[in-house]
Amino acid sequence: MRTDDAGGPGHDGNGTGADAHDLRHHGDAEVRDGGSALTDLAVNVRADTPPVWLRERIAASLGGLAAYPDGRVARAAVAARHGLPVERVLLTAGVAEAFVLLARGLKFRQPVVVHPQFTEPEAALRDAGHAVDRVLLREENGFRLEPGAVPEDADLVVIGNPTNPTSVLHPAASLVELARPGRTLVVDEAFMDAVPGERDALAGRTDVPGLVVLRSLTKTWGLAGLRIGYVLADPGTIVELSRAQPLWPVSTPALAAAEVCMSSRALAEAGHAARRIAADRAHLVAGLREFEPDGLRVMEPADGPFVLVRLPRAPAVRDRLRGLGFAVRRGDTFPGLGEDWLRLAVRDRTTVNGFLQALDRAMTGTRR
């Protein structure tokens, strides 16, 4: 369904409706300040990371801090990992910077963001002065992509895959249907390396017109504090985006991390982690299904390192969970969702079991 930001049909000509959602709210807000002691199911960064070998490689890079960063080796490593020429790779200070570069470095007449999804791309577009149309995917369709819902006149389309917060993995063929000559198709694959085999990935594709793929090293490797990601696109787009970057945008330690995370050892470990996440997610979903008689609904199938649930009195349940030692992500800041939604990061079985016990207490307490 195509909407303006107030929820009605049509085109949002002035971009003012964003006030209905806090597009700048992110999961880390749940664990800042007094939330630092909580068990974190609000942030989607893999627990117990970065691994020792990655920390050691980053630490070893600190001896080179007197020199300006040189990204050529890391850029070549990313290109080789995806079977692309280096001219199709741009290293960024996380995917968040990539959204800003797209918003400021390219010109669009009719940008469209497919929601519910990570809100930073829309926030970046609005900050750059763009009026943004939203396409809201439907709960009754499992928040799955309906390519025909995207207006033909859109010259920018942004979608996540797998999508945060719905955990939907859209078929690659459906995404390719969105491509058009003269349209930029941005696919945020920040969580794709958490999908076993990275099925339905578009990274590395060069046959899709206008395709821009974004990747992050934050989630799998626990590098949110280091800020490292990259853009894969045609060489002309890479040049335009690089012109919008400041000099030396990626630090030497981040470049070291990018290089080693492209190694065969790292890719094998990421593949193992993806399979473990899938097993832990299945355990979490099975436990959540036990609450269906109480009105809880789990969005399935889920393919990301998180699940989206809808439940009665979700704000009160979230508050009670905090009192019981668990932080979860509120859903009402995502366009297309309301206050009865929560996002839960996948954790190990011991943590999940403790969470499910706390959820039982929290839901029981809100029924009184």
PyMOL commands that set and color helices and strands:
alter all, ss='L'
color gray80, all
select helices_A, chain A and resi 16-20+27-30+33-35+52-64+72-82+86-88+94-105+120-127+139-141+147-149+172-176+192-194+196-198+218-221+235-243+252-261+264-289+292-294+314-323+349-367
alter helices_A, ss='H'
color red, helices_A
select strands_A, chain A and resi 2-3+39-41+89-92+111-115+133-136+156-160+184-188+211-216+229-232+297-298+306-310+326-330+341-345
alter strands_A, ss='S'
color yellow, strands_A
deselect
rebuild
show_as cartoon
